Amino acid sequence: MGGKQSSGSILDTRNFIRVDDIKHIQNTMTNWVDRPTRDLSNKNVTVVGGARSGMAVCRLLAEVKATAFLTDQKEPVNWTEKKQELSQLGIEYEIDGHTEKSLEADLIVVSPGVPLDADILTQAGEKGIPVVSEVELASWFTNLPIAAVTGSNGKTTTTTMLAEMCRYGGYETFLAGNIGFPFSDAVRSIIGNEPKNGLHVLEVSSFQMEHIRHFKPKVAVLLNLTADHLDRYTDMDAYARAKMNILNKMTENDQVVYNEDDPGLKPYLETSAQLIPFSLSTVPNALFTVNETKIYDATDEILIYLKDVSLRGKHNLSNFLAAATASNLLNIDSNSIGKVMSSFPGVEHRIEFVDNLEGVEFYNDSKATNVESVEVALKSFDNPLLVIMGGLDKGGDFRQLIPFMKSNVKKIVLVGKAAGIIAEAFSGVVPTQNARDIYSAVQIAFQLAQSGDVVLLSPGCASFDQFENFEERGKAFKAAIANLKRTAS
């Protein structure tokens, strides 16, 4: 069972600079990049971006004896430490702009945060210099199978569930990607010593899929498609097609696990791989089925009773089914899958319980960086809510949340650059109040809360206006709660 092979990637060698509207570039890529080689020792490789992903690429390139050069438009966070590490690796670098030296390269590896229309990528296209992502480069240096998870929401939770199921089932799993540990570091750590039972389990984002050419999962998991990153992509279709690059090199010997309950995925399931659905309803060809009280496995045996599943909410049940289906395709037994379903504790920054202070519960959902993620969080609570929202707007429509705000949201406390946009969206629906930062937002929300209420950080925005990433934002939220607890005691 499978679909039609896609006729071409939106990021093939002719148009890797943008996914939608920049003029196609003449295909002048050199032959060696069409057949990835482990030998980069005679190649000059420029790394664009000095954040976590770019530094991991530098470490991998040093390991494989490539001549690397790091370039960034501005001084990266923790630059003093990074500069010292680059010197130890023997890697030259530049900040405050991309000079001609950055284009004296056989290959450019671009970090996921670099804009698609960045001048250096435009110039690379004009010069015929191939551009690949960090995930693409790392995949050249491993022989282990890859299971990769993508989607607009639920990626980190599902990827972690999948890695745990595979670990219980006997694999030595390497959890990496958009989850916070770069694939390049995972690959570098086992170069020359890959375990026979090894498996890479990756979370991949649309950004990471923009510049791939040969990246090929054995199993790909497609969770959902909802509006996200519309500050980067011109429309929803461009965003979706960037994600679907994950399918480009998959064959009839590979499997694509997809969410039958998400109609947004259907138009993009073009692949030669086998298509395996998962669903909260009973659908043909699904490996697991759910009724009102239990989950059945592929042999129609009871896998687990729903009352024993560790995480609340239909969204988490859907994530479990996605991970279970992928695990089954990787020959993981039902006992191992069931153990994880009953014991999985959840993932930090994803509707994470933090503390209870004077009867007020605090939940950290810092990973909710789009409107749909906030909707999931709101649906998870019946308690009265004080919701902390805001950050850097990604182009979503906050008005979609109005039906879910009316019932139990008492007030929205706003932070960051998007505060005005969010306040306007909920004008006349839910009262809002601005806060200076996350610390004052926690104080305001707690002052407004009564015993039995929930203070929920679910921003619906990116974090980059005030923090390096959503993890830092979530930790600041938890630190603010700890400080509140100290002053209240």
C-alpha positions as CSV (number, residue, x, y, z in Angstrom):
1,M,0.0,0.0,0.0
2,G,1.4,3.4,-0.9
3,G,0.9,6.6,-2.8
4,K,2.4,8.2,-5.8
5,Q,6.0,9.2,-5.7
6,S,6.3,13.0,-5.5
7,S,7.5,14.5,-8.7
8,G,10.0,16.8,-7.0
9,S,11.1,18.3,-3.7
10,I,10.2,21.9,-3.0
11,L,13.9,22.2,-2.1
12,D,15.5,20.4,-5.0
13,T,18.7,21.7,-6.4
14,R,16.9,24.4,-8.4
15,N,14.9,26.2,-5.7
16,F,16.4,25.5,-2.3
17,I,16.5,29.2,-1.3
18,R,12.7,29.6,-0.9
19,V,9.8,27.2,-0.9
20,D,7.4,29.3,-2.9
21,D,8.2,32.4,-4.9
22,I,11.9,33.0,-5.6
23,K,13.0,32.4,-9.2
24,H,14.4,28.9,-9.8
25,I,18.1,28.7,-9.8
26,Q,20.0,26.8,-12.5
27,N,21.0,23.4,-11.4
28,T,24.8,23.7,-11.1
29,M,25.5,21.6,-8.1
30,T,28.6,19.5,-8.1
31,N,28.3,15.8,-8.7
32,W,29.8,14.7,-5.3
33,V,26.9,16.1,-3.3
34,D,24.4,13.9,-5.3
35,R,26.2,10.9,-3.9
36,P,26.9,11.6,-0.2
37,T,30.4,10.5,0.8
38,R,32.0,10.0,4.2
39,D,35.1,11.7,2.9
40,L,34.9,15.4,3.3
41,S,38.6,15.8,4.1
42,N,39.3,17.6,0.9
43,K,36.2,19.9,1.1
44,N,35.7,23.4,2.4
45,V,32.4,23.5,4.4
46,T,30.8,26.7,5.6
47,V,28.5,26.5,8.6
48,V,25.9,29.3,8.7
49,G,24.7,30.0,12.2
50,G,26.5,29.6,15.5
51,A,23.7,28.4,17.8
52,R,23.3,24.8,19.1
53,S,22.8,23.2,15.7
54,G,25.7,25.1,14.0
55,M,28.1,24.2,16.8
56,A,27.2,20.5,16.5
57,V,27.9,20.6,12.8
58,C,31.3,22.1,13.5
59,R,32.1,19.3,15.9
60,L,31.0,16.7,13.4
61,L,33.0,18.3,10.6
62,A,36.1,18.4,12.8
63,E,35.6,14.7,13.5
64,V,35.5,13.8,9.8
65,K,38.5,16.1,9.0
66,A,36.6,18.6,6.9
67,T,37.9,22.2,6.7
68,A,35.1,24.1,8.4
69,F,34.3,27.8,8.6
70,L,31.6,29.2,10.8
71,T,29.8,32.4,9.9
72,D,27.0,34.3,11.7
73,Q,25.3,37.7,11.3
74,K,25.6,38.4,15.0
75,E,27.4,37.3,18.1
76,P,25.8,34.0,19.2
77,V,24.6,33.4,22.7
78,N,27.5,32.1,25.0
79,W,29.9,33.3,22.3
80,T,33.0,33.3,24.6
81,E,32.6,29.6,25.3
82,K,31.8,28.8,21.7
83,K,34.7,30.8,20.4
84,Q,37.1,28.9,22.7
85,E,35.6,25.6,21.5
86,L,36.0,26.6,17.8
87,S,39.6,27.5,18.5
88,Q,40.2,24.1,20.1
89,L,38.6,22.4,17.1
90,G,40.8,24.4,14.7
91,I,37.8,26.1,13.0
92,E,38.0,29.7,11.8
93,Y,34.9,31.9,12.2
94,E,33.4,35.3,11.6
95,I,30.5,37.2,13.2
96,D,28.7,40.5,12.3
97,G,28.1,39.5,8.7
98,H,28.9,37.0,6.0
99,T,32.0,37.9,4.0
100,E,33.3,36.6,0.7
101,K,35.2,33.9,2.6
102,S,32.0,32.3,3.7
103,L,31.2,31.6,0.0
104,E,34.6,30.0,-0.7
105,A,33.1,26.6,0.0
106,D,32.3,23.3,-1.6
107,L,29.3,22.9,0.7
108,I,27.2,25.1,3.0
109,V,25.4,23.7,6.0
110,V,22.6,26.0,7.2
111,S,21.2,26.1,10.7
112,P,17.4,25.8,11.0
113,G,17.0,29.4,12.2
114,V,18.5,31.0,9.2
115,P,15.9,32.8,7.0
116,L,15.2,31.1,3.6
117,D,15.8,34.3,1.8
118,A,19.1,35.2,3.6
119,D,21.6,36.8,1.2
120,I,24.2,34.2,1.8
121,L,21.8,31.5,0.5
122,T,20.9,33.6,-2.5
123,Q,24.5,34.1,-3.3
124,A,25.2,30.4,-2.8
125,G,22.6,29.5,-5.3
126,E,24.0,32.0,-7.8
127,K,27.4,30.4,-7.4
128,G,26.1,26.8,-7.6
129,I,27.2,26.0,-4.0
130,P,25.1,23.2,-2.6
131,V,23.2,23.9,0.6
132,V,22.1,21.2,3.1
133,S,20.7,21.2,6.6
134,E,22.3,19.9,9.7
135,V,20.1,16.8,9.7
136,E,21.0,16.0,6.1
137,L,24.7,16.3,6.8
138,A,24.6,14.1,9.9
139,S,22.7,11.4,8.0
140,W,25.6,10.9,5.7
141,F,27.7,9.6,8.5
142,T,25.6,6.9,10.0
143,N,24.4,3.4,8.9
144,L,21.8,3.0,11.6
145,P,18.1,3.1,10.7
146,I,16.2,6.3,11.4
147,A,12.7,6.8,12.8
148,A,11.7,10.4,12.4
149,V,8.7,12.2,13.8
150,T,7.3,15.5,12.4
151,G,4.1,17.5,12.7
152,S,2.9,20.8,14.0
153,N,2.1,19.7,17.5
154,G,3.1,16.8,19.7
155,K,6.5,16.1,18.1
156,T,8.7,16.1,21.3
157,T,6.2,14.0,23.3
158,T,5.7,11.4,20.6
159,T,9.4,11.2,19.7
160,T,10.3,10.6,23.4
161,M,7.6,8.0,23.7
162,L,8.8,6.2,20.6
163,A,12.4,6.2,21.9
164,E,11.3,4.8,25.2
165,M,9.3,2.0,23.6
166,C,12.2,1.1,21.4
167,R,14.6,1.1,24.3
168,Y,12.3,-1.2,26.3
169,G,12.1,-3.4,23.2
170,G,15.8,-3.9,22.9
171,Y,17.2,-1.1,20.7
172,E,20.0,1.1,21.8
173,T,18.2,4.4,21.0
174,F,19.8,7.7,20.1
175,L,17.2,10.5,20.7
176,A,18.1,13.6,18.9
177,G,17.0,16.4,16.4
178,N,14.7,19.3,17.2
179,I,14.3,17.8,20.7
180,G,17.3,19.8,21.9
181,F,20.2,17.4,21.1
182,P,21.4,17.8,17.6
183,F,21.5,14.8,15.3
184,S,25.2,15.7,14.4
185,D,26.2,15.2,18.0
186,A,24.4,11.9,18.2
187,V,26.1,10.7,15.0
188,R,29.5,12.0,16.1
189,S,29.3,10.2,19.4
190,I,29.3,6.8,17.8
191,I,31.3,7.2,14.6
192,G,33.3,4.1,14.1
193,N,31.5,2.3,16.9
194,E,27.8,2.0,15.9
195,P,26.0,-0.6,17.9
196,K,24.3,-3.4,15.9
197,N,21.0,-2.8,17.7
198,G,21.3,1.0,17.3
199,L,18.4,3.2,16.2
200,H,18.2,7.0,15.7
201,V,14.9,8.4,16.9
202,L,14.6,12.0,15.6
203,E,12.2,14.9,16.1
204,V,12.4,17.0,12.9
205,S,10.9,20.4,12.1
206,S,9.9,22.0,8.9
207,F,13.0,24.2,9.2
208,Q,15.2,21.1,9.3
209,M,13.5,19.6,6.3
210,E,14.0,22.7,4.0
211,H,17.5,21.7,2.8
212,I,17.5,17.9,2.6
213,R,18.5,15.8,-0.4
214,H,19.2,12.2,0.8
215,F,17.8,12.1,4.3
216,K,15.7,8.9,4.4
217,P,13.9,7.5,7.5
218,K,13.0,3.8,7.7
219,V,9.9,4.9,9.5
220,A,8.4,8.5,9.3
221,V,5.6,9.6,11.7
222,L,3.3,12.4,10.5
223,L,1.3,13.7,13.5
224,N,-0.7,16.7,12.2
225,L,-0.6,19.8,10.1
226,T,-1.9,23.1,11.5
227,A,-1.0,26.7,10.8
228,D,2.5,27.5,12.1
229,H,5.5,29.5,11.2
230,L,3.5,31.7,8.9
231,D,6.0,34.4,9.8
232,R,8.5,32.3,7.8
233,Y,6.4,30.8,5.1
234,T,4.1,32.7,2.7
235,D,1.2,30.3,3.2
236,M,0.1,27.1,4.8
237,D,0.9,25.1,1.7
238,A,4.5,26.2,1.6
239,Y,4.8,25.2,5.3
240,A,3.2,21.8,4.7
241,R,5.4,21.1,1.7
242,A,8.5,21.9,3.6
243,K,7.6,19.3,6.3
244,M,6.7,16.7,3.6
245,N,10.2,16.7,2.3
246,I,10.7,14.0,4.9
247,L,9.0,11.6,2.4
248,N,11.1,12.4,-0.7
249,K,13.6,9.5,-0.5
250,M,11.4,6.9,1.1
251,T,10.8,3.7,-0.8
252,E,8.3,0.8,-0.8
253,N,10.5,-0.8,1.9
254,D,9.8,2.1,4.3
255,Q,6.8,3.0,6.3
256,V,4.9,6.3,6.9
257,V,2.8,6.4,10.0
258,Y,0.1,9.1,9.6
259,N,-2.8,10.5,11.6
260,E,-6.0,9.4,9.9
261,D,-7.9,11.9,12.1
262,D,-6.1,14.9,10.6
263,P,-7.7,15.9,7.3
264,G,-4.9,18.4,6.7
265,L,-2.4,15.6,6.1
266,K,-4.3,13.8,3.3
267,P,-3.3,16.1,0.4
268,Y,0.4,15.6,1.2
269,L,0.7,11.8,1.5
270,E,2.6,11.4,-1.8
271,T,5.2,8.7,-1.3
272,S,6.3,5.3,-2.5
273,A,6.4,4.1,1.1
274,Q,3.8,2.0,2.8
275,L,1.1,4.2,4.5
276,I,0.0,3.0,7.9
277,P,-2.7,5.0,9.7
278,F,-3.4,5.6,13.4
279,S,-6.6,6.9,14.8
280,L,-8.8,7.4,17.8
281,S,-11.6,5.8,15.8
282,T,-11.6,2.4,14.1
283,V,-10.1,2.7,10.7
284,P,-8.9,0.1,8.1
285,N,-5.3,-1.0,8.3
286,A,-4.6,0.6,11.7
287,L,-2.4,-1.6,13.9
288,F,-4.1,-0.4,17.1
289,T,-7.7,0.3,17.9
290,V,-9.4,2.1,20.7
291,N,-12.8,1.8,22.3
292,E,-14.3,3.5,25.4
293,T,-12.2,1.5,27.9
294,K,-9.2,-0.1,26.3
295,I,-6.6,-0.2,23.5
296,Y,-6.2,-3.4,21.4
297,D,-3.0,-4.3,19.6
298,A,-2.4,-5.6,16.1
299,T,-3.4,-9.2,17.2
300,D,-6.6,-7.9,18.8
301,E,-5.3,-8.6,22.2
302,I,-5.9,-6.0,25.0
303,L,-2.8,-3.8,25.1
304,I,-3.8,-1.5,28.0
305,Y,-6.9,-0.2,29.7
306,L,-7.4,3.5,29.2
307,K,-7.6,4.1,32.9
308,D,-4.0,2.9,33.1
309,V,-2.6,5.3,30.4
310,S,-0.2,7.7,32.2
311,L,-1.0,11.0,30.5
312,R,-4.3,12.9,30.3
313,G,-6.1,14.1,27.2
314,K,-7.0,12.8,23.7
315,H,-4.0,14.5,22.2
316,N,-1.7,12.4,24.4
317,L,-3.7,9.2,23.5
318,S,-3.2,10.1,19.8
319,N,0.5,10.6,20.5
320,F,0.7,7.2,22.2
321,L,-1.0,5.5,19.2
322,A,1.5,7.2,16.8
323,A,4.5,6.0,18.8
324,A,3.0,2.5,19.3
325,T,2.4,2.1,15.6
326,A,5.9,3.1,14.7
327,S,7.3,0.9,17.4
328,N,5.3,-2.1,16.1
329,L,6.8,-1.5,12.6
330,L,10.2,-1.6,14.2
331,N,9.4,-5.0,15.7
332,I,8.8,-3.8,19.3
333,D,6.6,-6.2,21.3
334,S,3.3,-5.2,22.8
335,N,4.5,-5.7,26.3
336,S,7.2,-3.0,25.9
337,I,4.7,-0.7,24.2
338,G,2.2,-1.1,27.0
339,K,4.8,-0.5,29.7
340,V,5.6,2.9,28.3
341,M,2.0,3.8,27.9
342,S,1.4,3.1,31.6
343,S,4.5,4.7,33.0
344,F,5.5,7.6,30.6
345,P,5.9,10.7,32.8
346,G,5.5,13.3,30.1
347,V,8.0,15.8,28.8
348,E,9.2,19.0,30.3
349,H,7.5,22.2,29.0
350,R,4.5,20.3,27.7
351,I,1.5,20.9,30.0
352,E,4.0,20.0,32.8
353,F,2.7,20.3,36.4
354,V,5.1,22.5,38.3
355,D,3.7,23.2,41.8
356,N,0.7,23.8,44.0
357,L,0.8,27.0,46.0
358,E,-2.1,27.8,48.4
359,G,-4.4,25.6,46.3
360,V,-3.4,27.2,43.0
361,E,-1.8,24.8,40.5
362,F,0.9,25.9,38.0
363,Y,1.4,24.3,34.6
364,N,4.3,24.9,32.2
365,D,3.3,24.6,28.6
366,S,6.2,26.8,27.2
367,K,6.4,24.5,24.1
368,A,3.0,25.8,23.0
369,T,4.4,28.1,20.4
370,N,1.3,28.2,18.1
371,V,-2.4,28.7,18.4
372,E,-3.3,25.0,18.0
373,S,-1.0,24.0,20.9
374,V,-2.8,26.5,23.2
375,E,-6.1,25.0,22.1
376,V,-4.9,21.6,23.2
377,A,-3.8,23.0,26.6
378,L,-7.1,24.8,27.2
379,K,-9.1,21.6,26.4
380,S,-7.0,19.7,29.0
381,F,-8.5,21.7,32.0
382,D,-11.9,22.1,33.6
383,N,-10.6,24.3,36.3
384,P,-10.8,28.1,36.1
385,L,-7.7,29.3,34.3
386,L,-5.3,32.3,34.4
387,V,-3.4,32.0,31.1
388,I,0.0,33.6,30.4
389,M,0.4,34.2,26.7
390,G,2.6,36.2,24.4
391,G,6.1,36.3,22.9
392,L,7.1,36.7,19.3
393,D,4.1,36.4,17.0
394,K,4.2,33.6,14.3
395,G,1.3,34.7,12.2
396,G,-1.4,32.5,13.8
397,D,-5.0,33.6,14.2
398,F,-5.6,33.9,18.0
399,R,-9.4,34.4,17.4
400,Q,-9.6,30.6,16.8
401,L,-9.2,30.2,20.6
402,I,-12.3,32.3,21.5
403,P,-14.6,29.2,21.8
404,F,-12.2,27.6,24.2
405,M,-11.6,30.8,26.2
406,K,-15.3,31.6,27.0
407,S,-15.9,28.7,29.4
408,N,-13.2,28.8,32.1
409,V,-10.6,31.4,31.3
410,K,-10.8,34.2,33.9
411,K,-8.0,36.4,32.5
412,I,-5.1,36.4,30.1
413,V,-1.8,37.9,31.3
414,L,0.2,39.1,28.3
415,V,4.0,39.3,27.8
416,G,6.3,40.1,24.9
417,K,6.0,41.7,21.5
418,A,2.7,40.0,20.6
419,A,0.8,41.3,23.6
420,G,-1.1,43.9,21.6
421,I,-2.1,41.5,18.9
422,I,-3.4,39.0,21.4
423,A,-5.2,41.6,23.4
424,E,-7.0,42.8,20.3
425,A,-8.0,39.3,19.3
426,F,-9.7,38.7,22.7
427,S,-11.2,42.2,23.1
428,G,-14.6,42.0,24.6
429,V,-14.3,38.2,25.1
430,V,-11.8,37.7,27.9
431,P,-10.1,40.4,30.0
432,T,-6.4,40.8,29.5
433,Q,-3.6,42.5,31.5
434,N,0.0,43.3,30.4
435,A,3.0,42.2,32.3
436,R,6.6,43.4,32.1
437,D,8.1,39.9,31.9
438,I,7.5,36.3,32.8
439,Y,8.3,36.9,36.5
440,S,5.7,39.7,36.9
441,A,3.2,37.7,34.9
442,V,3.4,34.9,37.4
443,Q,3.0,37.3,40.3
444,I,0.0,39.0,38.6
445,A,-1.7,35.6,37.8
446,F,-1.2,34.3,41.3
447,Q,-2.6,37.5,42.8
448,L,-5.7,37.0,40.7
449,A,-6.1,33.3,41.3
450,Q,-8.1,31.6,44.0
451,S,-7.7,28.1,45.5
452,G,-8.7,25.6,42.8
453,D,-7.6,27.8,39.9
454,V,-4.8,26.9,37.5
455,V,-2.1,29.3,36.3
456,L,-1.1,28.1,32.8
457,L,1.8,29.3,30.8
458,S,0.7,28.5,27.2
459,P,2.2,31.4,25.1
460,G,1.0,30.6,21.6
461,C,4.1,32.4,20.4
462,A,7.8,31.9,19.8
463,S,10.1,32.8,22.7
464,F,12.9,34.6,20.8
465,D,11.9,38.2,21.7
466,Q,12.9,37.6,25.3
467,F,14.6,34.1,25.5
468,E,17.0,32.0,23.5
469,N,14.4,29.2,23.2
470,F,11.2,27.8,24.7
471,E,13.1,25.8,27.2
472,E,14.7,28.9,28.7
473,R,11.2,30.5,28.9
474,G,9.8,27.4,30.6
475,K,12.7,27.4,33.1
476,A,12.1,31.1,33.8
477,F,8.5,30.4,34.5
478,K,9.4,27.6,37.0
479,A,12.0,29.9,38.6
480,A,9.4,32.6,39.1
481,I,7.1,30.1,40.8
482,A,9.9,28.9,43.0
483,N,10.6,32.5,43.9
484,L,7.0,33.1,44.6
485,K,6.9,30.1,46.9
486,R,9.9,31.3,48.9
487,T,8.4,34.8,49.4
488,A,5.0,33.4,50.3
489,S,6.4,31.0,53.0
